[in-house]
Amino acid sequence: MRTFRAARPRFLLTAVAAGTLLLTTACDDTAKPAGDRAAGTSAPANPAATPAATAGTSAPVGQADPALKPFYGQQITWADCPADPQAEKARIDISGMKCGRLHVPLDYAHPAADAIDLALIKYPAAKPDQRIGSLMVNPGGPGGSGVEMVKYGAKDFTGTLHNRFDVVGFDPRGTGDSAPVVCYDDKQHDAAEQQDDPLDPAERKAAHIKQSTDHAAACQAKSGRLLPFVGTRNTARDLDVLRAVVGDEKLNYLGISYGTYLGALYAEEFPRNTGRLVLDGAVDPAQDTLDHGVDQQVGFEKSFERFAADCVGNHPEDCPLGKDKDAAAKKAADFLDGLHDSPLGTKDGRKLGRDLAWTGTIQMLYGDEKTSWKYLRAGLGMAMTMKRGDLLLAFADEYNGRDENGHYSPMEESNGAISCADAARPAPTPEHARAAVDRLLAEAPLLSKGVTVDDYSEPGCAYWPFKTQEKPHTVRAEGSAPILVVGSTGDPATPYASAESLAKGFASATLLTRVGEGHGAFGKGNTCIDRALEAYLTEGTMPAPGTRCT
């Protein structure tokens, strides 16, 4: 299954500084993993925003609203999915899947004014006589494609879940093939990715301001109609339309990473329509975006250190980090940082600089010692011993949504747009910014080398073309069915404490714990987790409180 994240820690400051890191997983942003732009490119809120900029945040009444009747009453035309060369290349059989479109209002406050179509995919239940409904899924992001999650990750549903459910994926509004936010062309993306952040703090701040203003202007020029309406609360409303149109009285849902934020907002908007919701790799919707970004940096630093120790201690034959476990992480970090001045060549002519190299490294830290760490050893080995950047660049391309033909998916641009629609943090107080930097330098010195208070002094989304009314808050979802929250103790992108906080905030929820590395628990091959999810989703049986899966 493809790797999707929720938080995008581009380890350098852009993301955190832009304030879009957040929820990131609900708002995940970060500078590119290694530091800079991607999600973090998103800009902050423009003081000159017009009243229309805050549209789309009023709370409609869902299916009971007469103005929404045409949308709730529509019929989806399911047909064979178009041929997919990537699926064919990966030997993935999509012949049994069906694709369709869902018609939804652009602005739920004025549903008759304009509408968009969302891309859908259905993996019909393998045992129709045992079918109990649909299971809606979201892989994270924001910006991840639910269509791709089902198409390329179908094997993760094989067995009980696919026997009992139609597994349904959708590209959320503003993403994938659902009216995607577009800001740049592929050449502009490549040019931006090749630029490392300046080392000098003053130059770096000036560069970030220019990046943010240019990015906001480009998105407004190409996608201005969409930007006020791509927030997660509107996507939750789309999800309720989809629930009704497929014929389900209650929503059964699996959300990973940012998908947990979507699930939480759905439960807040439509508590009486919740069925069985699994929120895995949880985002804390009440957490300040700056604090969330710092937690991510610290989480990835710890994961990086554990990877390096595992490399030296358990794989000396192919580990390029020497023989000292305590010095291994710093040796790797010093090498990656050194690529700022001495980038490596690659077979396609692009250069692997510091930021792209860190991006590729962080991409592999979303996995664990059984999956992606071996590839990170190989990528670092190629770079450090052979002086070739091809593997780390390939990992960075996967993170950035760049395919082998040089085409970028809309994920990065939608990530920033959705992040700024979901929350734009105010400028932190000097004390808050100082505390954030002090913690980064103390607990994540390798990933935060050179950061200053000035890097975190700006408000989030300060140059974005509209202001959102959304703010971080505890989601109670009073009246919802019991919700299952899943957290992993070694999750770098959405630290375990976020799962504890999310579960505690709900009026009715149980926390299930996976003890292990990597982001998210679903699809990791943990039998204990898999059985617990199957029992809950198919039978409604919650795991016992305090259950820990090793």
N, C-alpha and C positions, 0 to 999 in steps of 0.2 A: 504494500500500500504506500502511496506517496506520502512524504512527510509534510504535514501541515502544522503550522504553529499558531500560537496565539500570541505570544508576545514576540516581538521581533527585537531582540536586543542588539542592535547594532551597537556594539559595545562602546563606541565613542560617545560623545554626548548628544549628538543631534536629537535623537529621539527624546531622551529625557529632557533635554533643554527645551525642545519644542513643546513638551508637555503632552505629546500625543502618545507617549509610551503607554500610557495607562491601561486602562482597563484593558488594555491591550489586549491583552488578551482581550480585552475588550477593546482596547484601543491600543494595542500593542505597540506601537511604534517604537522605534529606536532609531538610531541612526543606523546606518546599515550595520549589520552585525558588526562588524568590526568597526564600526563607527560611523555611520553617518546617514545619510539621507533617506532613503526609502521611505519608511513610514515617517521618519522624522522630517521628511521634506515637508510634510504638511505644515501649514502655517497657522498662525494664530488669528484671532478675531479682529476684523477691521472695524475700527471705531466708527467708520462711516457707513456701516451696514444699514441696509434699508429695512423697513418693517417686514417686507416679504422674506427677509433672510431668516426670520424666526418661524416661518410657517411650518406646518406639518407636525407640530408638537401638541396640539390640543388632543384630548382623549375622546375618540369616537366610541360608540357603544357596540361596535362589532356587528354581529349578525342581526341584531335587533334594529339597526339603523336602516330606515327605508331607502336612504340614498345609496346604501351599499348593496341593495338587493341584486342588481345586475351582476355584481362581482361574485357574491356568495352563491348565486344561482346558475353560474356558467357551467358548461360541460367541457372537460378536457378531451381533446382529440389525441389519443395515444397512438403512436405509429412506430414502425421500426426506426431505430436510431441511425443517423447517417454513418457512413463508413468512417472509421477513424484509423488513419495510418499508424499512429502511435500505439494504439491498442493492438493492431495487427503485428507490429514490430515486437511488442512485448508478449505476443501469443496470448492475448486476453480475448476471450470469446464474448462478444456483446450481443450476439444474435438473439438471445432471449430477453434482452432489455428493451424497454419502450421509452420513447421520448415525447415530450409535449411542451405546451406553453400555458402559463397562467396569466390572466389579465388582471391587473391591480391598479388602483388609483395612484397617480404620482403623489398627490397631496390628499391625505385622508380627511382633512378639514374641508376640502372642496372636491369631492370625488368625481363630479361630472366635468371638471375643468380639463383634465388631461389624464392619460393612463400610460402604463408601460407593460411590457410582457416579460415574464420570468421564465428562464429555461428550467425544464424539469427532466428527471429520468426516473424510471421505475424498474425495479428488479423484482418481478412478480413472485409471490410466495411459491416455494418449491412444492408444497403440499397444499393445494387449494382447499381440500376438505378440512384442513386443520387451521386455515387462515383465520386470524383474529383481528386483522386490520392493517393499517400502514404504520411503518416506523420511519419518521422523518429524521434526517441526519444533517449535521453541519460540522465541517472539519476544523473550523477555526479561522484565524486571520487577524483582524477582519480582512476579508478579501478572498478567502479560500473558496474553492468551487465544490459545492455539494454534488454536482453532476460528476465531477472527476472523482470524488470520494467513492461514489457508488461504482462508477465504471472501472476504475483502476484498483479499488479495494474490495471488490465483491467477495474475494476469498475470506475476508475477515468476518463476513456474515454467514458463511457456510455452516449448515447444521441447524440447530434449533431456531435461531433468529430468522434465517431465510425460510425455513420450513413454515413458520407461523405468520410471518409478516411480508407484505409488499414493502421492500426497502425503497424509500423515496428520497432522492436528493434534489436540491435546487440551488441555483446560483442566486444568492441574495441580490437585491436591487443594488445597482452601481458596480456589480462585479461580473466576471466571467462573460456569459452570453446574455446577461439580464441588464440591458441598458448600462453598460459599463462606463465608469468615469474614465475619461481619456484626457491626458495632459500633454504628453510628449510622443514623438515617434521613436522608432527603434534606434536610429542613429543618435538621437539626443540622449536616450537612455544610456547607450554605450559610452558616450562622451562623459556623462555625469559619473558613471561608475568608475571610470578610469582616473578620476581626480581624488587624491587623498586629501583629507582635511589638513589645513595648515597646522604646523606645530606651535607657532607663536599664538598666544591667547587672543591678542588684539586682531590679528589677521584672521584667526578662526572665527571670531565673533562677526567680523565684517562679512566673511564668506557665508556664514549661516544666514545672516540677514538677507543677503542677496539671493541665496538659494531659496529662502522661504518666500520672498516677495516675487521672484521670478516664477516659482512653482505655483503660487496662488494665482498669479495673472494668467499663466498658461492653462490652469484648470478652469478658471472662470471663462476664458475665451472659448474653450472647446466643450466644456460640460457645465456651464453656469446654470442651466435649467435644472440640472439634477442635484446640485450640491446641497441645497437646503433640505432635501428629502431622502437622503441615503442613510440616515441614522438608524440605529438598531431598533428603536421603538417602532418605526415604520415597518421594518422587516418582521418584527414580531406580529404586527397586524397582517402582513402578507401571509405569515405562517398560519394564522387563524383562518384566513380565506382558503388556503390550501387544505387545511384540515377538513373544513366543511365540504369543499368541492369533491374530495376523494371519498366522502361519505362516512367520515369518522365522527362520532359524537364527542370523543375526547382525543386530545393530542398525546400520542406516544412518540417520544423524542430522545435522540442521542446527540448531545452536543459536546464537542471537545474544544478545550482551550477557550478562544473567544466565543465558541458555540455555547459555552456555559453562561456567558453574559446574555446572549440571545435567549436562551432558555429561561433565565431568571426574569428578564423583562417580559417574556410571554406569560410567565406565571403571575407577574405583577399586573399585567393588563387583563388577562383572562383566567383568573384563578379557578373559576368554575368549569373551565374547559380543559383543565389539565388531567391527563391520564397518568401515564408512567414516564417520568422525566429522569434521564440519567445525565448528570452534568459532570464531565470528566476532565481533569486538568483545570481546576476552577480558577476563575478570576474573582477577585473580591470587588464587587461594584461600589462598595463604600470607601475604598481606599483612594487617597489623594494620588494623582497621577505621578507626581514627582517621587513620592515614596514608593510607588509601584515600580517605577523605573530603577530606583536604587536597589530594591529587592531583586529585580531581575539581574542587574549587574553582579550583585553578590552571588546569586544563584548560579550564574554561568561561571563565575570565578571558581566556586567550589567544585563544580562539575569538571572544569578544566584541570584543576589540581588533581582530582581523583582519576581522570583520564591519564594524566602524565605519570602518576604513581603506578597505575595499572600497566602502562606501557613499559616502564622500567622493570617493575617487579615480576610481571607475568609473561612478557613478550620480548625478552632481551635480544632475541635473534633478529627481530625486524623493527626495533625501536631506535629512532635516531636521537634520543634525548639523553644519552649517556647512561651512567650506572647509579647515579645518586638520586633516589626518589625525592628527596627534599629540594633538590635543585632543578629537577626536570621541568617543572612548569615554567620557571623563570627562564630557563634556557630556550624553551619554545617561544615564549612571549618576546624575549629579546630578539630572536630571529625574525618573528613576524613584524615587530616594530621597525626593524632594520630595513624592511622592504620599502619603507617610505622613501628612502634615498637611493636604494638599489633594487628596483623591481626586477622580477624574473620574467624571462620570455616564455611564450607558449606557442603551440603549433599553429594557432590561427592568427598570430601576429599581435594579439592583445598583450598587455603587460599585467602581471600580478603584483600590485602594490600592497601596501600595508592594509588598507581598509578592505579590499577584496579578499586578501588572505585571511584576515580575521573573520570576515563574513563566512567564508568556506569552513573555517574551523568551528564557528558557532553552529553552523548548519548541522554538522556531525554530532554536536553535543546535545541535540534534541533527541538523539537515540541513546543507546546504552552499550555496555560492554559486549553484549551478545549480537548486536546489530551493526551499528555504525562506527564504533570505535576502531575497528580493524581498518576501515577505509580512511579514517583520519590518520592512523599510523602510516598508512601507505602514502597519503598525500603529503604529510610532513616529511616523510623519508625522501620522496621524490624531490621536494623543494630544498631540503637541507643538505642532501648528499649529492643529488644529480643536478641541482640548480635549475630545475624545471618547475614551472608553476601550473602545469596542465590540470592535475587532479584537484588541487585546491580551488582553481578557477572554476572547474566543473561543479564543485560543491557550491561555490558562491552563485553560479548561474542558477542552480536548482533553487536556492534560497530566493534569488531575485526574480524568478519566473522567466528566465531567458532560455529558449530552446536551442537545439543544435543548429538551427537556421538563423539564429540571431534575432528571433521575434520574441518580444516580451509580452507576457500575459498582463491583464489589467490589475493584477493583485496589488502591486505596490501603490499604484495611484488610488485605487479604491481603499486601500488600507489607511492612507492619510486622510482621505475625504471622510470616511466613516468615523475615524478617530476624532476628527474635529467636530463632527456632527454629534458625537456622543458625549464629549466633555472637553472643555478648554480651560485648563487650570489658570487661575489668576497668577500674577507674578508672586513668587514666594517672598516672604519677609526675608530680610538679610539673615536673620537667625536661622530660618528654615533652610535657606540655601547653604549657609555655612555648615549646618548639621549634616546635610546631605553629602557635601563634599568631604567632610571629615570622616563620615562613615565609608564612603567609597574608597578613600585613600587608605583607611585602616583595614577594610574587609575585602576590597577588590582592587588592590594596588596594580595588578598586572593588566586588567582590562580598563583601568581608569587612569592610566599613567598620564600625567600632565594636566588633569582637569583643574579648573579653578572655579571660584564662586561666580565669576562673571559668566561662565558657561551655563549657569542655571538661573540667571537673574531675570530673564524675559518671561512674560506670560506665555502659556501654551497657545498655539494657533493664533498668534497675535496679528498675522497678516492675512489670515484666511478671509475670503470675501463675505462671510456672514457669521453672525453670532448665534451660538446654540443656547437653548434654555436648559439643556440637560446638565445635571450635576451629579457627582458621585454621591451615592446614598445607599443605605441598607435596604435590601429588598426583603420584605416580610412575606408577601404573597398570601395574606390571610385568606383562608377558605380554599386553598389549593389542595389537591391530593398530595400524599407524602412523596417527597422528592428524594432521589438518591444522588448524593454528591460523592465523587471519587477523587482522591488525592494521592499523589506519589511522593514519598519522602525525599527522593533525590531529583525532583522535577526542577530544572533550572529556570524554565520560562514562566511557569506559574507555581511559585513555591508552595509547599504543603500548607503553610500558615494561611494562604488564601482559601484553600478548601475548607479548613477549619472555620474560618470567618464566615464564608458563604453559608455553610451548613448551619452555623449558629444563628445567623440572621433570619433564616426562613422560619415561618411559623411551624412548619412540619417537615423535617428532613432527617436523614440518617447519613452519616459519614462512613464511607468504606475506604480503607487505606491499603495501598500497594507499597510494600517496602522494596524500594529499588530505584535505579537510575532512569533517567530519560523523562520525556514530556508525555504525559497522558498514560493511561493504563489499558485502554481498549486496543486490541490488536497486537499486544505485546507477548502473547503466548503464555500468559499467566493463567493456569487452569482455575485457580481459586477465584480470580477476578471474573473470568469468562462465565463460570457457573453461577456466580452471584448475579451478574448482569442478566443472564438468561432467565434465572428464576424470578427476578423482579419484573423484567419486561414481559414475560409470557404468562406468569402466574400471579404477579403482584406480591410475591414473597420478598420482604425486605431482609437483608442480612442482619444478623444480630448486632446491636450497637457495640462499637469497639472492635469490629472484625478487622483483622490485619492479614493481608495476603503476602506471603514471601515467595 
